[in-house]
C-alpha cells in the first residue's frame, strides 16, 4: 500500500513538474503579449501605433541582431558548425512536409481559387525566429529546466543558426508562391490606388499596424509595381506556348538555352535578393564568420577579450528583444483578426494542420535522426529546438510578404491572429511531450 502511494506521489510529482515546465513558459509569453495588448487599448494608449512601429523597427534592426550575434558568435566554432548541419536541414524538411500537407488542405478545404498557393505556404512555412526565441528565453529563465547552465545561450545559438535557411526560403520560394494570381491581377491592379491611399491614411490616422509587419516593419514600403505583378504563370505559360524548333534549326536548337533553364533564369532574375540581407541575417553571417576564426573570436568574446566591453553592450541590448517583440505582438493583436475572404473551413484546416498534425510528424523525423546518430548524443537542447521547429504557427515573415506583394494581407493577418491564439494551448501541450521524449536521452 505504501509503495503504491509512493509510486502515485512520484508520478504525480513528475506530471506536475512537466506541466509547470511547459505551461509556465507559455504563460510568461502570453502575459507579455497581454500587457502589450492592454497598453495598446485606446483608453490607456501607452503603446501607441507610432510606439509599436518604433519598437518593431528596434527589434528588427537592433535588438534581434544583437542577440543573435552575441549568443551565436560565442558558441560558434568550425566543429560546432559541422555538428549542427542537421538544424537547417530540419527546417527544410519541416517546410517540405508542411507544404505537401498544405496541398492536401487546399484540395480538401477548397479555398477560393486565388488562395490555393496562399494556403500551401501558410500551412507549410512555420515561424523559425522570434517566437521560438521567446519560448526558449522563457524556459531558460526558470530554475528547474533540464537544459543545463548554458540553456539560453545554446538555445538561441541553435535557433539563430537555423534562421538563415528560413530567410532564404521565405524571400525566394515564398515570395513567388505569394504572387497575385494572373487571373486576378486586373482586380489587384484596379485596387492598387485604393490600397496606397489606405496606407497613407493609416499612417496619417495613426492606426495600429497589422500583425504581418511585426517581423519586417518595412514590408509595405518595399512594395513596388513589379512585386505586385504575376510572374510565374506568365513566364511558364508564355514559354510553353512557343513552338518547338524545326528540324532545319536543329543545330541552333542544340546551342540554344534549354527551355526549363530559361524559365528558371527568368524567375531567378526577378527574385528580390536584395531583401535577403536583412539585419538579423547579417548578424547571423557575421557571428558564423567570427566564430570560425578562433583569433577573432578571442578578441570579441570572453571575459578577458579586448573588445569584451563592446560585446557586453550588445548583450544588454539583445536582452530587450524578447519583451519588446512580445509587446509588439500584443499591440498588433489588440486590433483583432479583421476581415478575411479565406473561408472558415480553410482557416481551421490550415491552423489544425500547422498546430496539431505537423508536430507528431516532426517527432517522427527527429526521432529517426536521433536513431541514425545525427543528433549530438546527450544534447537535450539540440533535440528540443529541432522538435520546436515543427510546432510553431505560420511565420509572421510570410505574412509580411503578402504586404510586399499587395495580395492576401488581410487573410494573412486574420490567419496569424487565430493561429497565435490557439498556439498557446498546442505549444504547451507538445512541450510536455517533448520534455518526456528528451528525458530518455
Residue pairs with C-beta under 8 A, 6 or more apart in sequence:
17 144
18 432
18 435
18 436
19 432
20 144
21 139
21 142
21 144
21 145
21 431
21 435
22 428
22 429
22 431
22 432
22 435
23 428
24 138
24 142
25 135
25 138
25 139
25 141
25 142
25 431
26 135
26 138
26 424
26 427
26 428
26 431
28 138
28 141
29 134
29 135
29 138
29 326
29 424
30 424
32 134
32 322
32 323
32 326
32 327
32 330
33 326
33 327
33 329
33 330
33 333
34 330
35 327
35 330
36 47
36 326
36 327
36 328
36 329
36 330
36 331
36 333
36 334
37 330
37 331
37 333
37 334
38 44
38 330
39 46
39 47
39 327
39 330
39 331
40 46
40 47
40 48
40 52
40 208
40 330
40 331
40 334
41 334
47 55
47 327
47 330
47 331
48 206
49 206
49 207
49 208
49 209
50 206
51 331
52 208
52 209
52 328
52 331
52 332
53 209
53 213
53 217
55 324
55 327
55 328
55 331
56 209
56 213
56 214
56 217
56 328
57 217
57 218
58 320
58 324
59 130
59 321
59 324
59 325
59 328
60 215
60 216
60 217
60 278
60 279
60 280
61 279
62 279
62 317
63 317
63 318
63 320
63 321
63 324
63 325
64 129
64 130
64 133
64 279
64 280
64 283
64 318
64 321
64 325
65 279
65 280
65 282
65 283
66 283
66 314
66 315
66 317
66 318
66 321
67 133
67 156
67 160
67 318
67 319
67 321
68 156
68 160
68 163
68 280
68 283
68 284
68 287
68 318
69 283
69 284
69 286
69 287
69 314
69 318
70 301
70 311
70 314
70 315
70 318
71 152
71 153
71 156
71 157
71 160
71 318
72 156
72 157
72 160
72 161
72 283
72 284
72 287
72 288
72 291
73 286
73 287
73 288
73 290
73 291
73 297
73 300
73 301
74 153
74 291
74 297
74 301
74 302
74 311
75 153
75 154
75 157
75 291
76 157
76 161
76 287
76 288
76 290
76 291
76 292
76 297
77 291
77 292
77 294
77 297
78 292
80 291
81 288
81 291
81 292
83 376
84 158
84 161
84 382
86 369
86 374
86 375
86 386
87 158
87 161
87 162
87 382
87 385
87 386
88 161
88 162
88 164
88 165
90 162
90 365
90 366
90 369
90 386
90 389
91 128
91 162
91 165
91 166
91 169
91 389
92 165
92 169
93 365
94 126
94 358
94 362
94 365
94 389
94 390
95 124
95 125
95 126
95 169
96 124
97 124
97 358
97 361
97 362
97 365
98 123
98 124
98 125
98 126
98 353
98 354
98 358
99 120
99 121
99 123
99 124
99 125
100 124
101 123
101 124
101 353
101 357
101 358
102 119
102 120
102 121
102 122
102 123
102 124
102 350
102 353
103 120
105 119
105 120
105 123
105 346
105 349
105 350
105 353
106 116
106 119
106 120
106 346
108 349
109 119
109 343
109 345
109 346
109 348
109 349
109 350
110 345
110 346
111 118
111 119
111 342
111 343
111 346
112 341
112 342
112 343
113 181
113 183
114 180
114 181
114 183
114 184
115 341
115 342
115 346
115 408
115 411
117 177
117 178
117 181
118 177
118 178
118 342
118 402
118 408
118 411
118 412
119 342
119 346
119 349
119 350
120 177
121 174
121 177
121 178
121 398
122 350
122 354
122 394
122 398
122 412
122 415
123 349
123 350
123 353
123 354
123 394
125 169
125 170
125 174
125 394
125 395
125 398
126 354
126 358
126 389
126 390
126 391
126 392
126 393
126 394
126 395
127 392
127 393
127 394
127 395
127 396
127 397
128 159
128 162
128 163
128 166
128 389
128 392
128 395
129 159
129 163
129 166
129 215
129 280
129 395
129 397
130 214
130 215
130 321
130 325
130 396
131 392
131 393
132 159
132 385
132 388
132 389
132 392
133 156
133 159
133 321
133 322
134 322
134 325
134 326
135 388
135 427
135 431
136 151
136 152
136 155
136 156
136 159
136 385
136 388
137 152
137 155
137 156
137 322
138 322
139 145
139 147
139 151
139 155
140 147
140 151
140 152
140 155
141 152
145 151
146 380
146 435
146 438
146 439
147 154
147 155
147 380
147 381
147 384
148 154
148 380
148 381
151 381
154 379
154 381
154 382
155 381
155 384
155 385
158 381
158 382
158 385
159 385
160 283
160 284
160 287
161 284
161 288
162 385
162 389
163 280
163 281
163 284
164 281
164 284
164 285
166 395
167 276
167 278
167 280
167 281
167 397
168 276
170 395
170 397
170 398
170 401
171 271
171 272
171 273
171 275
171 276
171 401
172 271
172 273
174 398
174 401
175 271
175 272
175 401
175 404
175 405
176 231
176 232
176 267
176 271
178 398
178 401
178 402
178 405
178 407
178 408
179 229
179 230
179 231
179 232
179 405
179 407
180 188
180 228
180 229
180 230
180 405
180 406
180 407
181 230
181 233
182 230
182 233
182 234
182 237
184 407
185 229
185 230
188 228
188 406
188 407
189 228
192 225
192 228
192 406
195 406
199 220
201 207
202 209
208 331
208 332
208 334
208 335
209 217
209 332
210 332
210 335
210 338
210 399
210 403
210 409
210 413
211 329
211 332
211 333
211 396
211 399
211 413
211 416
211 417
211 420
212 219
212 396
212 399
212 400
212 402
212 403
212 409
212 412
212 413
212 416
213 219
213 220
213 332
213 400
213 403
214 325
214 328
214 329
214 332
214 396
214 400
215 395
215 396
215 397
215 400
216 278
216 397
216 400
219 400
219 401
219 403
219 404
220 403
220 404
222 272
222 275
222 404
223 403
223 404
223 405
223 406
226 270
227 272
227 404
227 405
227 406
228 405
228 406
228 407
231 266
231 267
231 270
232 267
235 263
235 266
235 267
236 263
239 259
239 262
239 263
242 259
245 252
245 253
245 256
257 265
290 296
290 297
290 300
290 301
291 297
298 305
299 305
299 306
299 307
300 307
300 308
300 310
300 311
301 308
301 311
302 308
305 311
329 420
333 417
333 420
336 417
337 413
337 414
337 417
337 418
338 410
338 413
338 414
338 417
339 410
339 414
340 347
340 410
340 411
340 413
340 414
340 415
341 410
341 411
342 411
342 414
342 415
347 414
347 415
347 418
350 394
350 415
350 419
351 393
351 415
351 418
351 419
351 422
354 393
354 394
354 419
355 391
355 393
355 419
355 422
355 423
355 426
356 426
358 390
358 391
359 387
359 390
359 391
359 426
359 430
361 390
362 386
362 387
362 389
362 390
362 391
363 387
363 390
363 433
363 434
363 437
365 390
366 375
366 383
366 386
366 387
366 390
367 437
369 375
369 386
370 383
370 441
375 382
375 383
375 386
376 382
377 441
378 441
379 441
380 438
380 441
383 434
383 437
383 438
383 441
384 434
384 435
384 438
387 430
387 434
387 437
388 434
391 426
391 427
391 430
392 423
392 427
393 416
393 419
393 420
393 423
394 415
394 416
394 419
396 416
398 412
399 409
399 412
399 413
399 415
399 416
402 408
402 409
402 411
402 412
403 409
